[in-house]
Amino acid sequence: MDVHSHVIPRGLLERYGSASEIGAGRYSVELWGIRVSGVPRGIFDLGARVRDMDSEDVAVQVLLPMVDPRAMSAKAARLVNDELRAEAAPHGERFVRFAVLPYGDPSAALEELDRAYRDLGVGGVLLWSDMAGVPPGSGALDAIYGRLEDYGIPAFVHPSLPADPRLSSHYMGVVAGAIGEDFVAVASVILGGVLDRFPRLRLIFPHGGGAAPVQVGRIRRAAEVRADCALRRDPLDYMRSMYFDSAVYSPEALRFLVQVVGMDRVLLGTDYPADIMEWRGMGARLEEAMGRAGLEAIGRRNPSRALGLSVS
């Protein structure tokens, strides 16, 4: 099971965006200000995506709509969630859809979450490290978190790429900026007391949590010396209540992540269809790094638990 993949609904591309083949089965696509290039057809064609999944024995994949959270009005969120449901339906249980929300409007976001869960059957919600200036540790999201606990579905907390001119070249936004935002998200949730208020909440962080596994001691030290960072528990205890995907791009980093948070908190995530994804041979690499037991845990058992699915 792959808990981290991105999608742009084909119907929305046809109505509001564009897609063009640039050679060798790679495409350039644009929708509502989101532009990606050099990606496979599976970015918008779920049939092609299923063929890619079959080639690597991926039984189930989480679909995270590729959107700009700043542009998600209530209308846009409904369009994305409705279209993705329609396009995924012919593929049965191969996909778990995560809903997008109008992040800048808490009331409308809660309303869309309720609709997406009750009417569309989404299996989770996509959140961000920056939602119109609101971090994931903010009390402004408590109503959302309460609903997620009630519904028993997780949130995937994706990094928002910072608008920093230093990150405009050499792919630095993805290489470094996103990893910093991952740490911001994890630290915000810990220091904001989210898991104290919502102990049953399931949160998934990509890229192994960015810098968080290495710098958890920094959070601990802040909690020791600053009143505004005081914690009820050790920050590592909170991290061991979270989930982290395996998209860290080296066996050494993956083994370190497992050492810090525990084998049962790590999930297979590929970042499909990003150009830097490690898709071909993913199972063999995971087994080589973590052994057969690690492949079973990270590739199947842990994702099933995080997503609330039965293991067959």
DOTORBA-704693 format. One line per field, with one value per residue (C-alpha): residue number from 1; x, y, z. Coordinates in nm, 2 decimals. Example, Ala and Ser with C-alpha at 12.3 -4.5 7.8 and 13.67 -1.06 7.14 Angstrom:
BEGIN
seq	1 | 2
u	1.23 | 1.37
v	-0.45 | -0.11
w	0.78 | 0.71
END
This chain:
BEGIN
seq	1 | 2 | 3 | 4 | 5 | 6 | 7 | 8 | 9 | 10 | 11 | 12 | 13 | 14 | 15 | 16 | 17 | 18 | 19 | 20 | 21 | 22 | 23 | 24 | 25 | 26 | 27 | 28 | 29 | 30 | 31 | 32 | 33 | 34 | 35 | 36 | 37 | 38 | 39 | 40 | 41 | 42 | 43 | 44 | 45 | 46 | 47 | 48 | 49 | 50 | 51 | 52 | 53 | 54 | 55 | 56 | 57 | 58 | 59 | 60 | 61 | 62 | 63 | 64 | 65 | 66 | 67 | 68 | 69 | 70 | 71 | 72 | 73 | 74 | 75 | 76 | 77 | 78 | 79 | 80 | 81 | 82 | 83 | 84 | 85 | 86 | 87 | 88 | 89 | 90 | 91 | 92 | 93 | 94 | 95 | 96 | 97 | 98 | 99 | 100 | 101 | 102 | 103 | 104 | 105 | 106 | 107 | 108 | 109 | 110 | 111 | 112 | 113 | 114 | 115 | 116 | 117 | 118 | 119 | 120 | 121 | 122 | 123 | 124 | 125 | 126 | 127 | 128 | 129 | 130 | 131 | 132 | 133 | 134 | 135 | 136 | 137 | 138 | 139 | 140 | 141 | 142 | 143 | 144 | 145 | 146 | 147 | 148 | 149 | 150 | 151 | 152 | 153 | 154 | 155 | 156 | 157 | 158 | 159 | 160 | 161 | 162 | 163 | 164 | 165 | 166 | 167 | 168 | 169 | 170 | 171 | 172 | 173 | 174 | 175 | 176 | 177 | 178 | 179 | 180 | 181 | 182 | 183 | 184 | 185 | 186 | 187 | 188 | 189 | 190 | 191 | 192 | 193 | 194 | 195 | 196 | 197 | 198 | 199 | 200 | 201 | 202 | 203 | 204 | 205 | 206 | 207 | 208 | 209 | 210 | 211 | 212 | 213 | 214 | 215 | 216 | 217 | 218 | 219 | 220 | 221 | 222 | 223 | 224 | 225 | 226 | 227 | 228 | 229 | 230 | 231 | 232 | 233 | 234 | 235 | 236 | 237 | 238 | 239 | 240 | 241 | 242 | 243 | 244 | 245 | 246 | 247 | 248 | 249 | 250 | 251 | 252 | 253 | 254 | 255 | 256 | 257 | 258 | 259 | 260 | 261 | 262 | 263 | 264 | 265 | 266 | 267 | 268 | 269 | 270 | 271 | 272 | 273 | 274 | 275 | 276 | 277 | 278 | 279 | 280 | 281 | 282 | 283 | 284 | 285 | 286 | 287 | 288 | 289 | 290 | 291 | 292 | 293 | 294 | 295 | 296 | 297 | 298 | 299 | 300 | 301 | 302 | 303 | 304 | 305 | 306 | 307 | 308 | 309 | 310 | 311 | 312
u	0.00 | 0.13 | 0.01 | 0.16 | 0.06 | -0.06 | -0.34 | -0.50 | -0.85 | -0.87 | -1.21 | -1.10 | -0.79 | -1.02 | -1.25 | -1.01 | -0.65 | -0.43 | -0.22 | 0.04 | 0.28 | 0.64 | 0.79 | 0.88 | 0.54 | 0.59 | 0.35 | 0.33 | 0.00 | -0.15 | -0.46 | -0.55 | -0.19 | -0.04 | 0.21 | 0.41 | 0.62 | 0.80 | 0.54 | 0.38 | 0.03 | -0.09 | -0.10 | -0.44 | -0.53 | -0.62 | -0.63 | -0.26 | -0.19 | -0.34 | -0.11 | 0.19 | 0.07 | 0.03 | 0.38 | 0.51 | 0.26 | 0.10 | -0.25 | -0.39 | -0.28 | -0.39 | -0.49 | -0.39 | -0.53 | -0.26 | -0.39 | -0.28 | -0.43 | -0.45 | -0.68 | -0.92 | -1.26 | -1.56 | -1.67 | -1.32 | -1.30 | -1.63 | -1.54 | -1.21 | -1.37 | -1.67 | -1.46 | -1.21 | -1.49 | -1.63 | -1.30 | -1.19 | -1.52 | -1.45 | -1.14 | -1.31 | -1.09 | -0.76 | -0.77 | -0.83 | -0.94 | -0.84 | -1.05 | -0.93 | -1.10 | -1.15 | -0.86 | -0.91 | -1.27 | -1.30 | -1.68 | -1.69 | -1.40 | -1.59 | -1.90 | -1.70 | -1.54 | -1.88 | -2.01 | -1.70 | -1.72 | -2.09 | -2.17 | -1.85 | -1.69 | -1.34 | -1.09 | -0.90 | -0.83 | -0.54 | -0.40 | -0.09 | 0.19 | 0.05 | -0.33 | -0.39 | -0.14 | -0.28 | -0.03 | -0.15 | -0.09 | -0.34 | -0.66 | -0.84 | -0.84 | -0.98 | -1.33 | -1.17 | -0.96 | -1.26 | -1.45 | -1.16 | -1.15 | -1.53 | -1.51 | -1.20 | -1.01 | -0.66 | -0.52 | -0.22 | -0.02 | 0.17 | 0.43 | 0.34 | 0.63 | 0.75 | 0.75 | 1.12 | 1.34 | 1.63 | 1.44 | 1.37 | 1.66 | 1.81 | 1.47 | 1.55 | 1.18 | 1.14 | 1.50 | 1.51 | 1.21 | 0.96 | 1.17 | 1.18 | 0.81 | 0.77 | 0.95 | 0.74 | 0.43 | 0.55 | 0.68 | 0.36 | 0.14 | 0.36 | 0.40 | 0.03 | -0.09 | -0.30 | -0.24 | -0.33 | -0.67 | -0.72 | -0.53 | -0.71 | -0.62 | -0.42 | -0.17 | 0.05 | 0.36 | 0.56 | 0.93 | 0.99 | 0.89 | 1.16 | 1.41 | 1.19 | 1.36 | 1.70 | 1.59 | 1.33 | 1.58 | 1.55 | 1.18 | 1.26 | 1.51 | 1.26 | 1.00 | 1.25 | 1.35 | 1.04 | 0.70 | 0.54 | 0.68 | 0.59 | 0.47 | 0.28 | 0.49 | 0.83 | 0.81 | 0.93 | 0.62 | 0.41 | 0.61 | 0.55 | 0.18 | 0.22 | 0.28 | 0.57 | 0.61 | 0.92 | 1.01 | 1.36 | 1.56 | 1.83 | 1.83 | 2.03 | 1.77 | 1.49 | 1.66 | 1.72 | 1.36 | 1.25 | 1.50 | 1.36 | 0.98 | 0.95 | 0.88 | 0.50 | 0.49 | 0.65 | 0.44 | 0.53 | 0.51 | 0.63 | 0.53 | 0.40 | 0.42 | 0.70 | 1.00 | 1.22 | 1.01 | 1.18 | 0.91 | 1.08 | 1.19 | 1.05 | 0.96 | 1.31 | 1.47 | 1.25 | 1.32 | 1.69 | 1.69 | 1.45 | 1.42 | 1.12 | 0.95 | 1.01 | 0.86 | 0.55 | 0.51 | 0.59 | 0.44 | 0.12 | 0.04 | 0.11 | -0.06 | -0.37 | -0.38 | -0.32 | -0.59 | -0.83 | -0.84 | -0.86 | -0.55 | -0.63
v	0.00 | 0.34 | 0.62 | 0.91 | 0.99 | 1.30 | 1.33 | 1.60 | 1.49 | 1.45 | 1.60 | 1.92 | 1.94 | 1.91 | 2.18 | 2.42 | 2.33 | 2.16 | 1.86 | 1.80 | 1.51 | 1.63 | 1.29 | 0.95 | 0.91 | 1.22 | 1.51 | 1.87 | 1.96 | 2.28 | 2.35 | 2.65 | 2.77 | 2.43 | 2.34 | 2.01 | 1.88 | 1.55 | 1.34 | 1.01 | 1.00 | 0.86 | 1.21 | 1.25 | 0.91 | 0.66 | 0.37 | 0.43 | 0.47 | 0.13 | -0.02 | 0.14 | 0.01 | -0.34 | -0.33 | -0.28 | -0.49 | -0.19 | -0.30 | 0.02 | 0.38 | 0.70 | 0.98 | 1.33 | 1.60 | 1.83 | 2.17 | 2.51 | 2.53 | 2.91 | 2.87 | 2.62 | 2.79 | 2.59 | 2.56 | 2.45 | 2.19 | 2.04 | 2.02 | 1.84 | 1.60 | 1.52 | 1.47 | 1.25 | 1.02 | 0.98 | 0.90 | 0.66 | 0.47 | 0.23 | 0.11 | -0.03 | -0.05 | 0.03 | 0.39 | 0.57 | 0.92 | 1.21 | 1.52 | 1.88 | 2.16 | 2.53 | 2.59 | 2.96 | 2.92 | 2.70 | 2.68 | 2.59 | 2.34 | 2.16 | 2.15 | 2.01 | 1.75 | 1.63 | 1.61 | 1.44 | 1.17 | 1.11 | 1.15 | 1.07 | 0.81 | 0.97 | 0.78 | 1.08 | 1.46 | 1.65 | 1.92 | 2.14 | 2.29 | 2.63 | 2.68 | 3.05 | 3.13 | 2.86 | 2.59 | 2.23 | 2.29 | 2.57 | 2.55 | 2.69 | 2.33 | 2.17 | 2.12 | 1.94 | 1.72 | 1.64 | 1.53 | 1.32 | 1.14 | 1.09 | 0.95 | 0.74 | 0.87 | 1.01 | 1.34 | 1.36 | 1.68 | 1.78 | 2.06 | 2.39 | 2.51 | 2.84 | 3.15 | 3.21 | 3.34 | 3.14 | 2.82 | 2.92 | 2.74 | 2.39 | 2.24 | 2.37 | 2.41 | 2.03 | 1.93 | 2.15 | 2.37 | 2.09 | 1.91 | 2.22 | 2.26 | 1.89 | 1.98 | 2.29 | 2.07 | 1.81 | 2.06 | 2.27 | 1.96 | 1.87 | 2.22 | 2.30 | 2.02 | 1.86 | 1.51 | 1.60 | 1.73 | 1.45 | 1.14 | 0.91 | 1.14 | 0.97 | 1.20 | 1.10 | 1.31 | 1.26 | 1.24 | 1.07 | 1.38 | 1.59 | 1.70 | 1.60 | 1.26 | 1.43 | 1.74 | 1.61 | 1.70 | 2.06 | 2.05 | 1.88 | 2.15 | 2.43 | 2.26 | 2.25 | 2.62 | 2.80 | 2.84 | 2.88 | 2.55 | 2.34 | 1.99 | 1.73 | 1.45 | 1.40 | 1.51 | 1.17 | 1.02 | 1.24 | 1.14 | 0.78 | 0.85 | 0.98 | 0.81 | 0.89 | 0.78 | 0.61 | 0.87 | 0.95 | 0.82 | 0.62 | 0.30 | 0.47 | 0.74 | 0.48 | 0.27 | 0.58 | 0.68 | 0.33 | 0.35 | 0.69 | 0.64 | 0.26 | 0.02 | 0.04 | 0.41 | 0.40 | 0.36 | 0.30 | 0.63 | 0.70 | 1.06 | 0.92 | 1.07 | 1.32 | 1.31 | 1.22 | 0.93 | 0.59 | 0.37 | 0.09 | -0.19 | -0.02 | -0.35 | -0.50 | -0.18 | -0.18 | -0.54 | -0.50 | -0.21 | -0.35 | -0.72 | -0.93 | -0.84 | -0.47 | -0.50 | -0.66 | -0.40 | -0.08 | -0.20 | -0.35 | -0.39 | -0.03 | 0.14 | -0.07 | 0.03 | 0.40 | 0.41 | 0.20 | -0.08 | -0.45 | -0.65 | -0.93
w	0.00 | -0.10 | 0.13 | -0.06 | -0.42 | -0.59 | -0.85 | -1.07 | -1.17 | -1.55 | -1.58 | -1.42 | -1.65 | -1.95 | -1.83 | -1.65 | -1.73 | -1.98 | -2.03 | -2.31 | -2.38 | -2.39 | -2.49 | -2.36 | -2.20 | -1.99 | -1.95 | -1.86 | -1.68 | -1.54 | -1.33 | -1.13 | -1.09 | -1.02 | -1.29 | -1.31 | -1.58 | -1.66 | -1.49 | -1.62 | -1.75 | -1.42 | -1.28 | -1.44 | -1.59 | -1.32 | -1.56 | -1.65 | -1.28 | -1.20 | -1.47 | -1.30 | -0.96 | -1.10 | -1.24 | -0.88 | -0.69 | -0.53 | -0.43 | -0.28 | -0.32 | -0.14 | -0.37 | -0.26 | -0.49 | -0.62 | -0.53 | -0.41 | -0.06 | -0.09 | -0.39 | -0.24 | -0.21 | -0.10 | -0.46 | -0.58 | -0.30 | -0.39 | -0.76 | -0.68 | -0.43 | -0.65 | -0.97 | -0.79 | -0.66 | -1.01 | -1.16 | -0.89 | -0.88 | -1.18 | -1.00 | -0.69 | -0.38 | -0.55 | -0.43 | -0.10 | -0.17 | 0.06 | 0.06 | 0.01 | 0.20 | 0.17 | 0.41 | 0.46 | 0.59 | 0.90 | 0.89 | 0.52 | 0.57 | 0.84 | 0.62 | 0.33 | 0.55 | 0.67 | 0.31 | 0.18 | 0.45 | 0.45 | 0.08 | -0.10 | 0.13 | 0.15 | 0.36 | 0.49 | 0.46 | 0.31 | 0.54 | 0.50 | 0.70 | 0.61 | 0.56 | 0.49 | 0.77 | 1.01 | 1.11 | 1.19 | 1.56 | 1.58 | 1.79 | 1.49 | 1.35 | 1.66 | 1.50 | 1.20 | 1.43 | 1.64 | 1.33 | 1.21 | 1.55 | 1.53 | 1.18 | 1.24 | 0.94 | 0.92 | 0.80 | 0.57 | 0.66 | 0.34 | 0.33 | 0.17 | -0.04 | 0.11 | -0.12 | -0.08 | -0.37 | -0.24 | -0.33 | -0.69 | -0.85 | -0.84 | -0.73 | -0.39 | -0.30 | -0.32 | -0.21 | 0.10 | 0.14 | 0.17 | 0.43 | 0.65 | 0.62 | 0.73 | 1.05 | 1.10 | 1.07 | 1.32 | 1.57 | 1.54 | 1.62 | 1.92 | 2.07 | 1.99 | 2.21 | 1.93 | 2.05 | 2.41 | 2.29 | 2.04 | 2.15 | 1.89 | 1.60 | 1.32 | 1.15 | 0.86 | 0.77 | 0.45 | 0.38 | 0.71 | 0.89 | 0.73 | 1.00 | 1.29 | 1.37 | 1.38 | 1.56 | 1.81 | 2.09 | 1.98 | 2.06 | 2.39 | 2.49 | 2.40 | 2.62 | 2.91 | 2.90 | 2.77 | 2.93 | 2.59 | 2.48 | 2.79 | 2.71 | 2.91 | 2.76 | 2.60 | 2.23 | 2.12 | 2.28 | 2.06 | 1.75 | 1.83 | 1.81 | 1.46 | 1.12 | 0.88 | 0.53 | 0.39 | 0.12 | 0.26 | -0.04 | 0.15 | 0.35 | 0.62 | 0.67 | 0.67 | 0.93 | 1.14 | 1.12 | 1.23 | 1.52 | 1.64 | 1.60 | 1.58 | 1.30 | 1.35 | 1.28 | 0.93 | 0.61 | 0.25 | 0.06 | -0.29 | -0.38 | -0.71 | -0.98 | -0.87 | -1.09 | -0.79 | -0.68 | -0.65 | -0.81 | -1.00 | -0.77 | -0.46 | -0.29 | -0.34 | -0.21 | 0.10 | 0.17 | 0.12 | 0.37 | 0.63 | 0.57 | 0.49 | 0.82 | 0.75 | 0.41 | 0.55 | 0.83 | 0.63 | 0.30 | 0.42 | 0.79 | 0.91 | 0.62 | 0.67 | 1.04 | 0.97 | 0.70 | 0.90 | 0.65 | 0.70 | 0.62 | 0.37
END
